[in-house]
Amino acid sequence: MSDVVPLTGEPLALDLVNTLTAAGDLLATPDDLREWQRLQSERLPETDEIGAEALAAVRAVRNHTARALECVRNGDRPDAADLDALHQAQRAAPAITELTWNGTNVVAARRRNGPSDSRLAAQLAEAAAELLADPAVSRIRQCEADDCVMLFLPAHPRRRWCSAARCGNRVRVARHYQRRKSG
């Protein structure tokens, strides 16, 4: 993974879209994808193996999600091909609720069937579907820093940057420098 640390903590589909930054693609290799998955470990189960096919499937989901999201954010109809590609990714590894007995109770857990190289992409496509259908999608913003393309869902209406530590501080320091230089 590059020196740029991925933005995490947004809805999972936004975190995925944000792996394509102004500095480059943070999912350039299977190792990059494994590292991103590790950063998302609370939301993504560890997959058996991540190879070139899994990486290609995840990057395809990211691209279709980004295009559909851009349309929906602007109140436009997303391209049917992007929505269909997200459906196909989900169908490649369908989710089931697996029931097991733990000795006392029946326990339900979501699990995906299908080829291992499709499971992660299917889960990310499902996260994209949930985000695209959420009314909050209209509140998603792009970071106001000049050189940042990150998207975020603000919890507070005055939030302007993807991260106060990442872009907010940079913008404030630049403004301070300009004031001192002009004054």
CYANA upper distance limits for C-alpha pairs under 8 A (distance plus 0.5 A):
  1 MET  CA     26 LEU  CA      6.23
  1 MET  CA     27 LEU  CA      7.52
  1 MET  CA     28 ALA  CA      8.00
  1 MET  CA     29 THR  CA      8.36
  1 MET  CA     31 ASP  CA      7.89
  1 MET  CA     32 ASP  CA      5.25
  1 MET  CA     35 GLU  CA      7.88
  2 SER  CA     26 LEU  CA      6.75
  4 VAL  CA     23 ALA  CA      8.01
  4 VAL  CA     26 LEU  CA      8.22
  6 PRO  CA     15 ASP  CA      8.24
  6 PRO  CA     18 ASN  CA      7.68
  6 PRO  CA     19 THR  CA      6.65
  6 PRO  CA     26 LEU  CA      7.75
  6 PRO  CA     36 TRP  CA      8.05
  7 LEU  CA     15 ASP  CA      6.81
  7 LEU  CA     18 ASN  CA      7.18
  7 LEU  CA     19 THR  CA      8.17
  7 LEU  CA    162 CYS  CA      8.36
  7 LEU  CA    163 SER  CA      8.47
  8 THR  CA     15 ASP  CA      6.06
  8 THR  CA     39 LEU  CA      8.15
  8 THR  CA     40 GLN  CA      8.03
  9 GLY  CA     15 ASP  CA      7.66
 10 GLU  CA     14 LEU  CA      6.51
 10 GLU  CA     15 ASP  CA      6.27
 10 GLU  CA    152 PHE  CA      6.81
 10 GLU  CA    153 LEU  CA      7.21
 11 PRO  CA     15 ASP  CA      6.84
 11 PRO  CA    127 ALA  CA      8.49
 11 PRO  CA    131 LEU  CA      7.96
 11 PRO  CA    153 LEU  CA      8.26
 12 LEU  CA     16 LEU  CA      6.77
 12 LEU  CA     43 ARG  CA      8.25
 12 LEU  CA    124 LEU  CA      7.87
 12 LEU  CA    127 ALA  CA      6.76
 12 LEU  CA    128 ALA  CA      8.25
 13 ALA  CA     17 VAL  CA      6.80
 13 ALA  CA     62 ARG  CA      8.36
 13 ALA  CA     65 THR  CA      7.96
 13 ALA  CA    124 LEU  CA      6.94
 13 ALA  CA    125 ALA  CA      8.32
 13 ALA  CA    127 ALA  CA      5.98
 13 ALA  CA    128 ALA  CA      5.43
 13 ALA  CA    131 LEU  CA      7.36
 14 LEU  CA     18 ASN  CA      6.48
 14 LEU  CA    151 LEU  CA      7.16
 14 LEU  CA    152 PHE  CA      7.47
 15 ASP  CA     19 THR  CA      7.16
 16 LEU  CA     62 ARG  CA      6.60
 16 LEU  CA    124 LEU  CA      8.38
 17 VAL  CA     62 ARG  CA      5.98
 17 VAL  CA     63 ASN  CA      7.95
 17 VAL  CA     65 THR  CA      7.59
 17 VAL  CA     66 ALA  CA      6.33
 17 VAL  CA    151 LEU  CA      8.45
 18 ASN  CA    149 VAL  CA      8.33
 18 ASN  CA    150 MET  CA      5.99
 18 ASN  CA    151 LEU  CA      7.09
 19 THR  CA     25 ASP  CA      6.66
 19 THR  CA     26 LEU  CA      5.54
 19 THR  CA     27 LEU  CA      7.01
 20 LEU  CA     24 GLY  CA      6.51
 20 LEU  CA     25 ASP  CA      5.12
 20 LEU  CA     26 LEU  CA      6.58
 20 LEU  CA     27 LEU  CA      8.16
 21 THR  CA     25 ASP  CA      6.63
 21 THR  CA     26 LEU  CA      7.79
 21 THR  CA    148 CYS  CA      7.88
 21 THR  CA    149 VAL  CA      6.69
 21 THR  CA    150 MET  CA      7.30
 22 ALA  CA    147 ASP  CA      7.36
 22 ALA  CA    148 CYS  CA      6.63
 22 ALA  CA    149 VAL  CA      6.60
 26 LEU  CA     32 ASP  CA      7.05
 27 LEU  CA     32 ASP  CA      5.54
 27 LEU  CA     33 LEU  CA      5.87
 27 LEU  CA     36 TRP  CA      8.32
 27 LEU  CA     55 LEU  CA      8.15
 27 LEU  CA     59 ARG  CA      8.05
 28 ALA  CA     32 ASP  CA      6.78
 28 ALA  CA     33 LEU  CA      8.25
 29 THR  CA     33 LEU  CA      7.03
 29 THR  CA     52 ALA  CA      8.23
 29 THR  CA     55 LEU  CA      7.66
 30 PRO  CA     34 ARG  CA      6.72
 30 PRO  CA     50 ILE  CA      6.45
 30 PRO  CA     51 GLY  CA      6.05
 30 PRO  CA     52 ALA  CA      6.76
 30 PRO  CA     54 ALA  CA      8.37
 30 PRO  CA     55 LEU  CA      6.32
 31 ASP  CA     35 GLU  CA      6.69
 31 ASP  CA     50 ILE  CA      8.47
 32 ASP  CA     36 TRP  CA      6.69
 33 LEU  CA     37 GLN  CA      6.52
 33 LEU  CA     50 ILE  CA      8.11
 33 LEU  CA     55 LEU  CA      7.26
 34 ARG  CA     38 ARG  CA      6.66
 34 ARG  CA     50 ILE  CA      7.36
 35 GLU  CA     39 LEU  CA      6.86
 36 TRP  CA     40 GLN  CA      6.85
 37 GLN  CA     41 SER  CA      6.50
 37 GLN  CA     44 LEU  CA      7.13
 37 GLN  CA     46 GLU  CA      7.77
 38 ARG  CA     46 GLU  CA      8.15
 40 GLN  CA     44 LEU  CA      6.28
 41 SER  CA     45 PRO  CA      6.79
 41 SER  CA     46 GLU  CA      7.57
 44 LEU  CA    120 LEU  CA      8.45
 47 THR  CA    116 SER  CA      7.68
 47 THR  CA    119 ARG  CA      8.29
 47 THR  CA    120 LEU  CA      7.66
 48 ASP  CA    116 SER  CA      7.31
 49 GLU  CA    116 SER  CA      7.47
 49 GLU  CA    117 ASP  CA      7.78
 50 ILE  CA     54 ALA  CA      6.10
 50 ILE  CA     55 LEU  CA      7.41
 50 ILE  CA    117 ASP  CA      7.11
 51 GLY  CA     55 LEU  CA      6.76
 51 GLY  CA    117 ASP  CA      7.74
 52 ALA  CA     56 ALA  CA      6.59
 53 GLU  CA     57 ALA  CA      6.66
 53 GLU  CA    117 ASP  CA      6.44
 54 ALA  CA     58 VAL  CA      6.66
 54 ALA  CA    116 SER  CA      8.34
 54 ALA  CA    117 ASP  CA      4.78
 54 ALA  CA    118 SER  CA      6.62
 54 ALA  CA    120 LEU  CA      7.84
 54 ALA  CA    121 ALA  CA      7.62
 55 LEU  CA     59 ARG  CA      6.57
 56 ALA  CA     60 ALA  CA      6.59
 57 ALA  CA     61 VAL  CA      6.78
 57 ALA  CA     89 ALA  CA      8.24
 57 ALA  CA    117 ASP  CA      8.17
 57 ALA  CA    118 SER  CA      7.28
 57 ALA  CA    121 ALA  CA      6.19
 58 VAL  CA     62 ARG  CA      6.65
 58 VAL  CA    120 LEU  CA      7.55
 58 VAL  CA    121 ALA  CA      5.20
 58 VAL  CA    124 LEU  CA      7.97
 59 ARG  CA     63 ASN  CA      6.68
 60 ALA  CA     64 HIS  CA      6.71
 61 VAL  CA     65 THR  CA      6.42
 61 VAL  CA     85 ALA  CA      7.99
 61 VAL  CA     86 LEU  CA      6.86
 61 VAL  CA     89 ALA  CA      7.80
 61 VAL  CA    121 ALA  CA      6.93
 61 VAL  CA    124 LEU  CA      7.62
 61 VAL  CA    125 ALA  CA      6.51
 62 ARG  CA     66 ALA  CA      6.54
 63 ASN  CA     67 ARG  CA      6.82
 64 HIS  CA     68 ALA  CA      6.62
 64 HIS  CA     82 ASP  CA      5.40
 64 HIS  CA     83 LEU  CA      7.86
 64 HIS  CA     85 ALA  CA      7.48
 64 HIS  CA     86 LEU  CA      7.47
 65 THR  CA     69 LEU  CA      6.29
 65 THR  CA     82 ASP  CA      7.72
 65 THR  CA     86 LEU  CA      8.07
 65 THR  CA    125 ALA  CA      8.22
 65 THR  CA    128 ALA  CA      6.62
 66 ALA  CA     70 GLU  CA      6.61
 67 ARG  CA     71 CYS  CA      7.03
 67 ARG  CA     78 PRO  CA      7.94
 67 ARG  CA     82 ASP  CA      7.72
 68 ALA  CA     72 VAL  CA      6.70
 68 ALA  CA     78 PRO  CA      5.35
 68 ALA  CA     79 ASP  CA      7.20
 68 ALA  CA     82 ASP  CA      6.79
 68 ALA  CA     83 LEU  CA      7.67
 68 ALA  CA    132 LEU  CA      8.21
 69 LEU  CA     73 ARG  CA      6.38
 69 LEU  CA     78 PRO  CA      8.12
 69 LEU  CA    132 LEU  CA      6.97
 69 LEU  CA    137 VAL  CA      8.41
 70 GLU  CA     74 ASN  CA      6.90
 71 CYS  CA     75 GLY  CA      6.80
 71 CYS  CA     76 ASP  CA      5.29
 71 CYS  CA     77 ARG  CA      6.52
 71 CYS  CA     78 PRO  CA      5.73
 72 VAL  CA     76 ASP  CA      5.85
 72 VAL  CA     77 ARG  CA      6.83
 72 VAL  CA     78 PRO  CA      6.80
 72 VAL  CA    132 LEU  CA      7.58
 72 VAL  CA    137 VAL  CA      7.79
 72 VAL  CA    138 SER  CA      7.71
 73 ARG  CA    137 VAL  CA      6.62
 73 ARG  CA    138 SER  CA      5.43
 73 ARG  CA    139 ARG  CA      8.04
 73 ARG  CA    140 ILE  CA      7.35
 74 ASN  CA    138 SER  CA      7.93
 75 GLY  CA    138 SER  CA      8.15
 78 PRO  CA     82 ASP  CA      7.63
 78 PRO  CA     83 LEU  CA      7.76
 79 ASP  CA     83 LEU  CA      7.22
 80 ALA  CA     84 ASP  CA      6.47
 81 ALA  CA     85 ALA  CA      6.52
 82 ASP  CA     86 LEU  CA      6.92
 83 LEU  CA     87 HIS  CA      6.82
 84 ASP  CA     88 GLN  CA      6.62
 85 ALA  CA     89 ALA  CA      6.69
 86 LEU  CA     90 GLN  CA      6.89
 86 LEU  CA    125 ALA  CA      5.79
 86 LEU  CA    126 GLU  CA      8.17
 86 LEU  CA    128 ALA  CA      8.30
 86 LEU  CA    129 ALA  CA      7.96
 87 HIS  CA     91 ARG  CA      6.71
 87 HIS  CA    125 ALA  CA      7.90
 88 GLN  CA     92 ALA  CA      6.67
 89 ALA  CA     93 ALA  CA      7.76
 89 ALA  CA    118 SER  CA      7.71
 89 ALA  CA    121 ALA  CA      6.77
 89 ALA  CA    122 ALA  CA      5.46
 89 ALA  CA    125 ALA  CA      6.73
 90 GLN  CA     94 PRO  CA      6.43
 90 GLN  CA    121 ALA  CA      7.97
 90 GLN  CA    122 ALA  CA      4.68
 90 GLN  CA    123 GLN  CA      7.42
 90 GLN  CA    125 ALA  CA      6.48
 90 GLN  CA    126 GLU  CA      6.85
 91 ARG  CA    122 ALA  CA      7.74
 92 ALA  CA    114 GLY  CA      6.74
 92 ALA  CA    115 PRO  CA      8.07
 92 ALA  CA    118 SER  CA      6.57
 92 ALA  CA    119 ARG  CA      8.06
 92 ALA  CA    122 ALA  CA      7.25
 93 ALA  CA    112 ARG  CA      6.15
 93 ALA  CA    113 ASN  CA      5.53
 93 ALA  CA    114 GLY  CA      4.77
 93 ALA  CA    115 PRO  CA      7.17
 93 ALA  CA    118 SER  CA      6.35
 93 ALA  CA    119 ARG  CA      5.77
 93 ALA  CA    122 ALA  CA      6.31
 94 PRO  CA    112 ARG  CA      5.97
 94 PRO  CA    113 ASN  CA      6.06
 94 PRO  CA    114 GLY  CA      7.31
 94 PRO  CA    122 ALA  CA      7.88
 95 ALA  CA    110 ARG  CA      7.00
 95 ALA  CA    111 ARG  CA      6.05
 95 ALA  CA    112 ARG  CA      4.76
 95 ALA  CA    113 ASN  CA      6.84
 96 ILE  CA    110 ARG  CA      6.21
 96 ILE  CA    111 ARG  CA      5.96
 96 ILE  CA    112 ARG  CA      6.54
 96 ILE  CA    113 ASN  CA      7.84
 97 THR  CA    108 ALA  CA      6.54
 97 THR  CA    109 ALA  CA      5.95
 97 THR  CA    110 ARG  CA      5.03
 97 THR  CA    111 ARG  CA      6.71
 98 GLU  CA    108 ALA  CA      6.10
 98 GLU  CA    109 ALA  CA      5.79
 98 GLU  CA    110 ARG  CA      6.62
 98 GLU  CA    111 ARG  CA      7.02
 99 LEU  CA    106 VAL  CA      6.90
 99 LEU  CA    107 VAL  CA      6.09
 99 LEU  CA    108 ALA  CA      5.17
 99 LEU  CA    109 ALA  CA      7.10
100 THR  CA    106 VAL  CA      6.10
100 THR  CA    107 VAL  CA      5.77
100 THR  CA    108 ALA  CA      7.12
101 TRP  CA    105 ASN  CA      6.26
101 TRP  CA    106 VAL  CA      5.09
101 TRP  CA    107 VAL  CA      6.55
102 ASN  CA    106 VAL  CA      6.96
102 ASN  CA    107 VAL  CA      7.27
112 ARG  CA    119 ARG  CA      6.75
113 ASN  CA    119 ARG  CA      7.82
114 GLY  CA    118 SER  CA      7.27
114 GLY  CA    119 ARG  CA      7.16
115 PRO  CA    119 ARG  CA      7.11
116 SER  CA    120 LEU  CA      8.26
117 ASP  CA    121 ALA  CA      8.30
118 SER  CA    122 ALA  CA      6.54
119 ARG  CA    123 GLN  CA      6.79
120 LEU  CA    124 LEU  CA      6.73
121 ALA  CA    125 ALA  CA      6.49
122 ALA  CA    126 GLU  CA      6.70
123 GLN  CA    127 ALA  CA      6.83
124 LEU  CA    128 ALA  CA      6.68
125 ALA  CA    129 ALA  CA      6.69
126 GLU  CA    130 GLU  CA      6.77
127 ALA  CA    131 LEU  CA      6.74
128 ALA  CA    132 LEU  CA      6.51
129 ALA  CA    133 ALA  CA      6.66
130 GLU  CA    134 ASP  CA      6.64
131 LEU  CA    136 ALA  CA      8.44
131 LEU  CA    137 VAL  CA      6.95
132 LEU  CA    137 VAL  CA      6.76
133 ALA  CA    137 VAL  CA      8.03
136 ALA  CA    140 ILE  CA      7.68
136 ALA  CA    153 LEU  CA      8.37
137 VAL  CA    153 LEU  CA      8.31
139 ARG  CA    153 LEU  CA      6.81
139 ARG  CA    154 PRO  CA      7.77
140 ILE  CA    151 LEU  CA      7.15
140 ILE  CA    152 PHE  CA      6.07
140 ILE  CA    153 LEU  CA      5.05
140 ILE  CA    154 PRO  CA      7.42
141 ARG  CA    151 LEU  CA      6.06
141 ARG  CA    152 PHE  CA      6.02
141 ARG  CA    153 LEU  CA      6.84
141 ARG  CA    154 PRO  CA      7.92
142 GLN  CA    149 VAL  CA      6.75
142 GLN  CA    150 MET  CA      6.23
142 GLN  CA    151 LEU  CA      4.93
142 GLN  CA    152 PHE  CA      6.91
142 GLN  CA    161 TRP  CA      8.22
142 GLN  CA    162 CYS  CA      7.95
143 CYS  CA    148 CYS  CA      6.60
143 CYS  CA    149 VAL  CA      6.79
143 CYS  CA    150 MET  CA      6.12
143 CYS  CA    151 LEU  CA      6.60
143 CYS  CA    152 PHE  CA      7.79
143 CYS  CA    160 ARG  CA      6.60
143 CYS  CA    161 TRP  CA      5.02
143 CYS  CA    162 CYS  CA      5.58
143 CYS  CA    167 CYS  CA      8.48
144 GLU  CA    148 CYS  CA      7.76
144 GLU  CA    160 ARG  CA      6.31
144 GLU  CA    161 TRP  CA      6.18
145 ALA  CA    161 TRP  CA      7.19
145 ALA  CA    167 CYS  CA      6.62
145 ALA  CA    168 GLY  CA      8.11
145 ALA  CA    171 VAL  CA      7.13
148 CYS  CA    167 CYS  CA      8.24
150 MET  CA    162 CYS  CA      6.60
151 LEU  CA    162 CYS  CA      7.04
152 PHE  CA    162 CYS  CA      6.35
154 PRO  CA    158 ARG  CA      8.48
154 PRO  CA    159 ARG  CA      6.43
155 ALA  CA    159 ARG  CA      8.13
160 ARG  CA    168 GLY  CA      8.40
161 TRP  CA    167 CYS  CA      6.53
161 TRP  CA    168 GLY  CA      6.22
162 CYS  CA    166 ARG  CA      7.88
162 CYS  CA    167 CYS  CA      7.19
162 CYS  CA    168 GLY  CA      8.33
163 SER  CA    167 CYS  CA      6.27
163 SER  CA    168 GLY  CA      6.73
164 ALA  CA    168 GLY  CA      4.63
164 ALA  CA    169 ASN  CA      6.41
165 ALA  CA    169 ASN  CA      6.10
165 ALA  CA    170 ARG  CA      8.47
166 ARG  CA    170 ARG  CA      7.36
167 CYS  CA    171 VAL  CA      6.62
168 GLY  CA    172 ARG  CA      6.69
169 ASN  CA    173 VAL  CA      6.50
170 ARG  CA    174 ALA  CA      6.65
171 VAL  CA    175 ARG  CA      6.67
172 ARG  CA    176 HIS  CA      6.63
173 VAL  CA    177 TYR  CA      6.59
174 ALA  CA    178 GLN  CA      6.69
175 ARG  CA    179 ARG  CA      6.71
176 HIS  CA    180 ARG  CA      6.70
177 TYR  CA    181 LYS  CA      6.50
178 GLN  CA    182 SER  CA      6.48
179 ARG  CA    183 GLY  CA      6.38
